[in-house]
Amino acid sequence: MSYTEVSSTAVLCADEPRNLDSLSGTEIAGYKLMEMLGVGGFGEVWRAVGPGGFSKAVKILFGHVSGLQADTELKSLNRIRDLRHPFLLNIERVEVVDGRVIVVTELADCSLDQRFRELLAAGQRGVAREELLRYLRDAADALDFMSEEHGLQHLDIKPENLLLQGTHAKVGDFGLTKAVGPTQHSQVNGFTPLYAPPELFDGKPDRGSDQYSLAIVYQTMLTGVPPFNGRTASQLMAQHLKSSPDLSSLPPSDRAVVARALSKNPRTRFSGCRQFVDELMKRRPTKSLSDRGAHDVSSARVKTSTDLVHTENIASKSMLHGSAVPLPPVSSKPEDGLFRSTLFVGIGGLGCRSVIQLSQQIQRRFPNATLPVFQFLCIDSDSQAVADFKQSGAASRHSVTTVPTSLRTTQDYRKESSEHLTWLSRRWVAAHFAYFSVLRGFEARMSLGNGNQANSAQVGGALFAWIASSSSSKRDFPASTHRATSASMFDNVNFAIRV
């Protein structure tokens, strides 16, 4: 990058800067300005033709070289001047002409914002999900490169600064780029409130700041509805700091991913921008929002919080639901087909009542048929409810079996559990657990008398049973059959352990 070193505090002895309103056709530093591409908070961007007839993008900063805009821009450019990445817009020259700072970069086809507006004009709701994720994946690679390799955050990620070239996207406009770290806190001026993370309002940019902005870009470009709908900078600041994002316009499969990237706490977001985009790419929505037809766009168009809803545009209930058409009755008879054996189980009061109603309907449907293949079972822990159910005669009348399952208190279960394995001392368990932990580190093989091989799990089981059988405990080992089997097994064993 060709760079004319300029002190950001120097006052150049230059003429008063010229008005930028009528610069078309003007030549600056060897670049002929052809058309203005856009205006930002720090300056104007022009398409220009440079030496050799190559088209370039020329950014002309507002104000004098000693002003705040130029000072901020020059510091940021110094931070990224040596960075090289396929998806970072290449900066070729920085010059001071007539007291104005100009930045020359490669020229992109268009910005993501221009692509979005082009699709809106064509009747689409936004950028197709697959296309959008392809662009954001490129941007995420570049942002992770800046963050992980150089400790930098862009801090002005928005659709206007994601520039498209062919089927790829590049990150441009590095006027707010800063180094971030645990002790590096500084006020950031000139950021875009709609896409700004909450920590930026406190002057504490973090390694997850660009990810937050990228998540807002994703939802806005996909659906046309940003997650925060404030109309002023103060409203947006309050929403970023306190309010939950509105993700209802996103496909349900995307909402959890975007919600994490929009966490108020930067440390709970994804570890990087690429991880965020990769998680989105794993999701497969059933229908892309931006792939809907033009007839769906009018109803899906974004409405602000102050838009009025007119009742004459609301369809009547008959239009929404249509007239009810009863289904024809089933004409089959029991002899018309085969019934599969089925057990209907109702658990609890509601389940039992449902089973009774089902039994009644089957008997009404087949009044003269005997259907032993259908069995009904009601299970309830309320013994009184089961007793009342039996007294009502419903169970016998409808061939329903009832099973009361009375529950006991937790103390009853705890009392019995304390009596399990009381014959086994804790010291014995600790010693033999340590022994088998050593065994797990070896390859154990057991040669049996019949020529078969036993694996290490079988060896361990046999060892445990054999040791337990030889224990000096006064109470018998419960698995006496295992004890006998293991004892006979070890009588004819060539036991070998090798590392």
N, C-alpha and C positions, 0 to 999 in steps of 0.2 A: 504494500500500500504506500503510494507516494504521499508524504505528509510534510507540510510546512509547519515546523514547530512554532507555536504561538503561545506566549504566556497568557493565561486566562485572565490576568489582572492588568495586562498592559493596555495602555490607551494609545491607539495608533493615531498618528497625525494624518487622518484621511478626511476626504470630503464627507459631508452629511450623506448617509445612506440614501439610495434612490428608492422611489416608490416601486413596489413589486407588482402593482396592479396591471401594468402594461409592459411586461418584459418579453412578451412573445416576439421572437426574432432577434432578441438581444444576444450577443455573444459574451460569455463570462468565462475567463480563464481558458479560452480555446473551445468552449462548448456552446453551441447555438441552441437556445431554448426554443422548443417547438410547441409544446402544450403543457398546461398545468394538470398534474395527475391528482393532486389532493392537497389539503391543508390540514395541518395538525396543530397541537398546542405550542410547538416550538418553531414551526416554519412551514414553508411550501415545498412541494416536490414537483419537479418538472421532468418531462421527457426531453432529452437533449441529444444532439448529434455531436460527437466528439471527433478528434483527429482520426482520419482514416474512414470516416463515415459510419462509425459504430455508434449505435444508440445506447445511451446511458441514462441513469436516473440522477438528477442533481437536486439536492436538498439545500435550500437557502434559508438560514436561520433568521428569525425575527430579531430585531434589535442590533446593537453594536457589539463588537467582539468583546467588549468589556462588560456586557450585560449578563444578567442571570442565566438566560437561555443558553448563550454561547459558553459560559463558564461550565454549566452542567453538562452540556453536550461534549465539550472537549475533554473533560475528566473521564466521561464514560468511554469515549473513543480511545483514550489512552489505555483503558483497561482491556479492551478487546482487540487492539490493533494487531496483535501477533497470533490471534486465534485463527485456526484453519479447520473447517469442517464442511462436508458436502452440503449440509442443510443450514448453514449460516450464510446470509447474504454477504457477498464479497465487497469490502470497502476499498476503493482504488485510490482515492485522493482526498485530502482535506486541505483547503486553501482559504486564505483571507483576501477578499477582493473588496476594495472600497469600504473597508470597515465591517464587512459582512463575512460570516463564516459560511463556506459552501462545502458540502460533502458529496462526493461523486461515488456512486455504487453501480453494480451491474443492474440491468433493467429486467424486471420480471414481466410475465404476460399480463397478470392482474393480481389483485389481492383476494383473499378469501372473502372479504366483505363484498367486493364487486361480483364475485362468483355467486354469492348468496342472493344479491339483488337481481342478478340476471335470471336466476331460477324463480324468484318471486314474480318477476314480470312475465315469465312463461307459465304461471299458474301453479307452480309447485309451492309446497310449504317451507321447504328448506333444502339443504344439500343432502343428497342420498347418503345413507348411513355408511355404506361401504366406501364411497368416495371420500367422505369426511374423515373417517378413521384412517384412511391412507395418508391424508394430509397431516393429521395430528400425530401420526406415528413418526413422520419425518421431523416435525417440530419437536416432538418429545425427545428424539435422539439428540438433536442439537442442544436442547435445554439441559438434558442430563450431562452432556459433554461440558457445557459451561459450568454446571454446578459441581459435578464430581471431580473433574480434572482441574478446574481453575477457581472453584469457590465463588462463582458469580451467579447472580440472579438477574434476569432480564428486566422484570418489574413493570413491563408495559405490554404484556401479551394480550392481544386483541385481534379481531379479524383483519383490521387494516394493516397490521404488522406481520401477518403471515402471507407471504408472497408466493404465488404459484408460477412454476415453470414446467410446462409440459404436464406430466402426471405427478409431479413432486411439489413439495412446499419448502420454502426457506424462511427462516426467522430473520427479520430485518428491524431497522430503527432501534439502535442501541443507546438512545439518549438518556435512559434512566438506569442503565446497568450499574450494579453495585456489587462489591464484595460483601459477603455475609459471613458471620461468625458469632460465637457466643458473646463477644465483647464489642462487636462492631454494630452500633446502633446509630442511625442518622436519619434525619428527616428527609423524606422523598417528596419532591414537588413536581407537579405537572402530570401525575398519573391519571388514568381514566377511572372514575369512581365505579362505573358499572362492572368492571372486570377486576377491581382491586381487592386483594385479600384483606381480612380484618387487621392483621398485624401491620400492614402498610400505613393505616391511619394513625397508628401509634409510633411510627418511625422505627419499627423493629422488623425489617424484612428478614425472612427465614428461608432455609433451603427448600421448603415446600410452598413458597409463595407463588412461583410460576405455575405449579400444578393446579392450584386453586383457580387461577385465571384461565388455564386451559380447560378446566371442567365447565366453566361458564361459557366459554367459546363453543364447546361441544353442544351443550343444550340449546344455546341460542341459534347456532347455525343449523342444527338438526330440526328444531321444532318452530323456530321463530319466537319462542317465549323464553325470556331470560328467567333464571331462578329468583331474581330480586327485581321488583317492578317499581322501585322508587323513581320519582320524576326529577328530583333535585339531588345535588351532591350530599346535602345533609340527610335526606331521607335514605339514600343508598348507604351512607356511612352507618346510620343506625341499624339498617337491616343486616349489613355485613357483620356488625359487631354483636347483635342481639338476636336477630330473627332466624328462623329455620328456612332453608330454601324451599321454594315451591317446585317440586319435581314431578307434578302430576302430568305434565305434557310429555314426559319421557316414556318410552316403553317400560313396562314394569320390571323387565330383566335388567335394565340399566340403572334403576334408581338407587339401589344400594351402593353401587360402584361410585356414582357421581356424588352421593351423599357423603361417602368417606373422603373423597377428594375435596369436598367443600366443608370439611370439619373446621370449626373455629380454632381448634388447637393444631398448629402445623405438625406436631409430633405424632398425631394420630392419623395423618394422611398416609398415602402410599409412600414407599421409600424413594420413588422417583416417578417422573412423568411417564416414562415408558411402561412401567408396571401398571400405572393407571390405564393407559391406552390398551395394553395387552389384556387387562381384565375386561374391558369393554368388547374387545374383539372375540373373546371367548363366548360372549352372550350371543344368542340367535333369536332376536325378536320374531314373532310370527308374521308380522307385517310391518314393513318400513313405513314410518310416518311420512317421509318425503316422497314415497312412491304412490301415494294416493292420487286418484284422478282429480282433474280440475274441478269437478262438481262437488268434491269434498272440501275444497280449499276455502270457500266462502264461509262455511260453518266452522272451520278449524282456525280461521284467522284470529290472530291475537287480539284480545280486548283488554284495555287497561282498566284499572280499578274504578275509573270515573265514567266508563261507557254505560249507557242506559240500555236496558233490554226492553223491547217493545212487545207487548202482549199479542199484537196482531200477527207477529212472526212465529208464534208458538203453535205447533200443530195440535189439533184436538186429540182427545184420548182415542177416538175411533180411528184416526189416521195413524196413530202410533201403534195401536194394538190390533186393529182390524176387528171384524165381527167373529164371535165365538162359534166354532163349528164342532158339535159333539162327535166323538169318535163312534164308529159303528160297534155294536156289541160283538163279543167273541162268540162264534157259533159252534165251536168245537165241543164235543162230548167226551166223557171219560174213555169211551171205547174207541175214540178216533185216534188216539195216540198213546204213547208210553209215558209213564210218570217215573221220574228219577227219585230214588230214595233221598229224602231231605230231612234234616233236623233243624228246626227253628229254635233258637235259644234267646230268651229275653232275660236281661240282667237288670235288677233294680225294679222300682215301681213302674217307671215309664216303659221299660222293656217288657215287663210282664203284661201290662195293659195292651201293648202293641201286639204281642203274641196272641192274646185272647181275641182281639179284633180280627187278626189274620185268620185264626181258626174259624171264627164265625163266618167270614166272607167265603172261605173255601167250602164250608158246609152248605151255605146258601147257594153257592154256584153249582155244587154237585149234591143235591139233597138226598138222592137215593143211592149214592155210591159209597162203597167202603174203600177207604184209602189208607191202608196201613203204612204205606211208604212215607206218609207225612207224620212226623213226630214233633211234639211241642214240649219245650222244657223251660220252666221259669225258675230263676235263681235269685234269691234276695237275702241280704244279711239281716233284714228286719223280720225277726221270727213272728212278731205279732201281726205284721202285714200278711205273711204267708198263712197264718192261722185264720185270719179274717177272709182271706181269699178262698181257703178250703171250705169255710162255713157257708160262704155265699153259694156254693155249688157250681161255680163257674169252671173250676178245674175238672170235676168229674163230668160235667155236661159237655165239655169240649175236648175231652181226652188230653188234658194238659198235665204233665208231671211237674210237681213243685219240689224244690230242694232248698230248705233253709240253711244258710251258712252263717251261723252266728259268729260274730267277731269277739275276740277277747281283748283285754287291755294290753298295752305295750309292756306293762310290768310282768304279765304272764309269760310273754315270749322271752323277755330278758332273763327271767328266773330259770327257764329251761335251758337257755343258751349258756348260762354260766356253769351248767352241770356237764356240758359236753367236754370230752377229752380230759376230765379231771385226773384220770389215771396217768396222764403223760406230764412229766415235770417240765418246767420251762428250761431248766439247765440241760436236760436231755435233748430237747428240741433245738436249742441254740447250738449245741455241739455238733449234732448231726446235720443241721442245716449248713454249717460251715464246711463240713466234710463233703457234702454233695455240691457245694459251690466250687470246690476244687475239682471235683469230678467233671464239671461242665467244661473245664478248660482242656480236657483230654479227649482223644478219640478212643473210646472203649469198645472192645470187641470180646464177645464171649463164645468160646468154642464148646458146643454141646456134644454129648456123646453120640448123637445121631448125625453129626457132621454139619448141622445148621449153625448159622451165625445169629447172634442176638445184638441188636443195636444198643446205643448208649442209654436210651430211655428204658429199655427192658432191663439192662444191667442195673440201672439206678433203682428201678422198682423192686427187683429181686434183692438187692442189697438192703433196701429199706425194710422189706419184710423179714429178711434174715436177721438184721440187727435188732428189730423190734422183738422178734421171737426169742432172742437171747438176752433180752433186757431183764434186769433184776427186779422190775416192777412186780408188786404183789398181785396186781389185777391182771387178768388174762388179756392178751392182745386180741381185739375184736375179730380181726380177719384170720382166724385160725387156719382156715383152708389155705390161704396164701402163705402162711408160715410153713405149713407142711410142704407145700409145693416148692417153695424157695429152698427149703432145707434139702430136699431130694435133688434139686437142680444143682446145688453147690457141691453135692457129693461127687458128681462126675463132670467137673468143670476145669478147664485149663484157662485161667483168667489172666489176660495180658492187657496192660495199658501202655500205650505209646504216645508220645507227643506228636 
